């Protein structure tokens, strides 16, 4: 697995680099799917639905077994763009899964609307990749409108300083959000001393972006994992 280890140290990968990550041999009951095959199936499925792709980026862990990726779509709402995040594993550590998200233009932050939703039970010899990805994309499209409504609610959700500090406290000190604790000061600074005019209003939307901006300090795979958990956390604290 030397190739995949080298690639993971390069951070974000493109599709050509992802294709170099080795796929281990399968067994009678488990057939690992090459990461690049999963991505190609997703891009093809989006194309069938006339959904363009404006950017794609991928990351693997140090073994090359786990892959996370984000595909930004040619669909925009005000100051953010819809995206689809996908994950895959060559071992049995996690299921092939997707989630819908958004990318904020002003600060290039990425956030997901919820955790990853599995698109299959297991990598068996009877598994149809295109069919599973198609079902997953259909589910993601149904979340576009609810996501717009969620963002608007967060923009309208005013936060007092004490309420914002309590949410940050719950995320880090009470560990309700599984993210590295050393980011607590960064989130606090991003929210109370915002670098962008758009995030100066004291709202849940601004706090969400304070978190996602802090996640950019992480390595790609941990950043994807942290971002996938943020949406459900924030929904639960308001």
Order of alpha helices (4+ residues) and beta strands (2+ residues): alpha-alpha-alpha-beta-beta-beta-beta-beta-beta-alpha-alpha-alpha-alpha-alpha
